[in-house]
Amino acid sequence: MTVADLSTQDRYPTRVSAEPALIRRGDPTVWPGVTAGPATAEELAAHQAKGFHVVEGLLSPAEVQTYWQELERLTRDPAVRADERTIVERSSEEVRSIFEVHRMSELIAELVRDPRVLDRARQILGSDVYVHQSRINYMPGYRGTGFYWHSDFETWHAEDGMPAMRAVSISIALTDNYPFNGGLMIMPGSHRTFVSCVGETPDDNYKSSLKQQHIGVPTEDDIAKLAYEHGIEQFTGQAGSALWFDSNCMHGSGNNITPFPRSNIFVVFNSVENELVEPFAASNPRPDFVAARRTIPLQR
């Protein structure tokens, strides 16, 4: 079987059956190929076992302040707010996410290429990488809404045509993450099971799913099976900490009804050897600002 055959073969069918299914992962979590980088052997082993690991103090307090000011600048900019890459809350019209932010901000473009970030992504994926997606997430106090349980890979496979689970995400906290302000919850070990979902993908599904996802979400029974098997952990900690997690981790977040906002920089790195093909369960691919189709390797 050729590389082209492997990239177009649907090894993780979803949204094509009337019944959900649990499919055993067939891809590595930490890929061979790159040995040098900032991640320790212990961190990579934890990532392999749990599907994620945390790096405390990735950014210094001064760097956190710099990026927070950049977030504030972007959210106040009328041109940015009017851009289709900016997603607002359904109820309050406050900014929820700004996509392709590494192309809007030189500061974040530099962060994406920072060896502390880029070289760890290469270690995990075992190859050169490019940015599949970047965004700033802003969950305001009192009115910030969360995301239901989901696997990112399910969407990236179905709607973007990502063939293999060879992508990794980093969420860098710009505010303190408490257990009570909508912090991200994740099921350790869930990355080893692909949850095939039901329902046909509507045209332009991204326009609504980026605010609230209805298609590509697992059933309550499947969520319960994974939760009882793996348990649930929550990403908490000081601003500047970072969570690296596999593309197939089951995760979600609750609403933020506290006065404390929760903001982060979110970047998805995909291997250059995992180039997107035609979507596996959608009529058209999503726009480039949501899922980049250019596999130009990042350089420092």
Secondary structure, DSSP 8 states (H G I E B T S, - for coil): --HHHHHHS-SS--SSSSS-EEEE--S-SS-SS---SS--HHHHHHHHHHSEEEETTSS-HHHHHHHHHHHHHHHH-HHHHHSTTEEE-TTT--EEEEESHHHH-HHHHHHHH-HHHHHHHHHHHTS-EEEEEEEEEEE-TTTB----SEEHHHHIIIII---SS-EEEEEEESS-B-TTTT-EEE-TTGGGEEEE--S---TTTHHHHTTS--SS---HHHHHHHHHHH--EE--B-TT-EEEEETT-EEEE--B-SS--EEEEEEEEEETTS---S-SSSSS---TTTS---------
